[in-house]
Structures are given as structure tokens and as C-alpha cells.
């Protein structure tokens, strides 16, 4: 059976919706608090590679830190390694929730249709 891990922030409304959906679907998962157990550079590097998504999709663009640190402009000029260091520096930079299946990245953010396809 697949082991699902959801990396969330408890005060994030998107994470709350995602967890509610998981419970309604009867999908068992383990919870990892993103602020206390932030993703490492190694994890982020693997997730970005596995996903095939641009690194910009891993940033929480609606977050306060994103705006305070002017990440939108930094995305245009910094290397991927430099951007990964920023992501790893604080879990609040990372778009959440992040879903792992057996330790491998499968989703970030919550779009019910995507979750339906990937998790059911």
C-alpha cells in the first residue's frame, strides 16, 4: 500500500481544505508540519527534478515572505541552486500542501481534480 505524506502548515486554508478532502475520501496519510520540518535542499532538488515543473511552481507566491523578499524578480536572475537555498531556508516559502507518495513528490497546492486523479 502506498504511503502518503502531506506536508502542510496548520493555519493555511488550502492545507485545511486538502486535509478535509483526504479525510472525506478515506485516504490515510501522515502529516509533516512544514514550518517545523522544512524541506531540505536535497528534498527540494529531487522534487523539482521528479516533477518536471519549473522551480517557480514550488514557491508560495501568495505568502508574505515571497513579497517581502521580492522573489518574483529573483526568479528571473538567480540560479536554480540559489533558489533552492531560498526555498529550503524557511518552509513558508514553499507552496503547500506538498504530497509525497512513498517519499516521491507527486503534488503541491490543492486542486481537487488533480488530487482525485493522483490519489484515488
C-alpha positions as CSV (number, residue, x, y, z in Angstrom):
1,X,0.0,0.0,0.0
2,X,1.2,3.5,-0.8
3,X,2.4,5.7,2.0
4,X,1.1,9.2,1.6
5,X,2.8,12.1,3.4
6,X,1.2,15.6,3.3
7,X,3.5,18.5,4.2
8,X,1.3,21.3,5.5
9,X,1.0,24.4,7.6
10,X,-2.0,24.1,10.0
11,X,-3.0,27.8,9.6
12,X,-3.1,27.6,5.8
13,X,-6.6,27.5,4.5
14,X,-5.5,25.5,1.4
15,X,-4.0,22.8,3.7
16,X,-7.1,22.7,5.8
17,X,-9.2,22.1,2.6
18,X,-6.8,19.5,1.4
19,X,-6.8,17.6,4.7
20,X,-10.6,17.7,4.8
21,X,-10.7,16.3,1.3
22,X,-8.3,13.4,2.2
23,X,-10.5,12.5,5.3
24,X,-13.7,12.6,3.2
25,X,-12.1,10.2,0.7
26,X,-10.9,7.9,3.4
27,X,-7.2,8.3,2.3
28,X,-4.7,7.6,5.1
29,X,-1.7,9.9,5.3
30,X,0.9,11.1,7.6
31,X,1.3,14.8,8.4
32,X,4.5,16.7,8.4
33,X,4.5,20.3,9.6
34,X,6.3,22.4,7.0
35,X,7.4,25.1,9.5
36,X,9.0,22.7,12.0
37,X,10.2,20.1,9.4
38,X,11.0,22.3,6.4
39,X,12.0,20.6,3.2
40,X,15.8,20.3,2.8
41,X,17.8,21.4,-0.3
42,X,18.2,17.7,-1.2
43,X,14.5,17.0,-1.0
44,X,13.6,20.1,-3.0
45,X,16.2,19.3,-5.6
46,X,14.7,15.8,-6.0
47,X,11.1,17.0,-6.0
48,X,11.8,19.6,-8.7
49,X,13.6,17.0,-10.8
50,X,10.9,14.3,-10.3
51,X,8.1,16.7,-11.1
52,X,9.4,18.2,-14.3
53,X,7.9,21.5,-13.1
54,X,9.7,24.9,-13.2
55,X,11.1,25.9,-9.8
56,X,8.7,28.9,-9.7
57,X,5.8,26.3,-9.1
58,X,7.4,25.5,-5.8
59,X,7.2,29.0,-4.3
60,X,4.2,30.1,-2.2
61,X,3.5,33.2,-4.4
62,X,0.7,34.4,-2.1
63,X,2.9,34.3,1.0
64,X,4.2,37.3,2.9
65,X,7.9,36.1,2.6
66,X,7.6,35.8,-1.2
67,X,6.6,39.5,-1.4
68,X,9.0,40.7,1.3
69,X,12.0,39.1,-0.4
70,X,10.9,40.1,-3.9
71,X,11.2,36.5,-5.1
72,X,9.3,37.3,-8.3
73,X,12.3,39.3,-9.5
74,X,14.8,36.9,-8.1
75,X,13.3,34.0,-10.1
76,X,14.5,35.8,-13.3
77,X,18.1,36.2,-12.2
78,X,19.2,33.6,-9.6
79,X,20.3,30.1,-10.5
80,X,18.2,27.1,-9.6
81,X,20.7,26.2,-6.8
82,X,20.3,29.7,-5.3
83,X,16.5,29.5,-5.5
84,X,16.5,26.1,-3.8
85,X,18.6,27.5,-1.0
86,X,15.9,30.2,-0.5
87,X,13.1,27.6,-0.6
88,X,14.9,25.5,2.0
89,X,15.6,28.4,4.3
90,X,12.0,28.7,5.5
91,X,9.1,26.3,5.0
92,X,6.8,29.3,4.4
93,X,8.5,29.9,1.1
94,X,7.2,26.6,-0.2
95,X,3.8,26.2,-2.0
96,X,1.7,23.9,0.1
97,X,0.5,21.4,0.7
98,X,3.1,19.1,-0.7
99,X,2.1,15.5,-1.2
100,X,4.6,12.6,-1.4
101,X,3.9,9.0,-2.3
102,X,6.4,6.6,-0.9
103,X,8.8,9.5,-0.4
104,X,8.4,10.8,-4.0
105,X,6.9,14.1,-4.9
106,X,3.5,13.9,-6.7
107,X,1.6,17.2,-6.0
108,X,1.8,20.7,-4.5
109,X,-1.1,23.0,-3.9
110,X,-4.6,21.8,-3.8
111,X,-6.7,21.3,-6.9
112,X,-9.4,18.8,-6.3
113,X,-9.3,17.3,-9.8
114,X,-5.5,16.7,-9.7
115,X,-5.8,15.1,-6.2
116,X,-8.7,12.9,-7.5
117,X,-6.5,11.7,-10.4
118,X,-3.4,11.1,-8.4
119,X,-4.7,9.8,-5.1
120,X,-7.8,7.7,-5.9
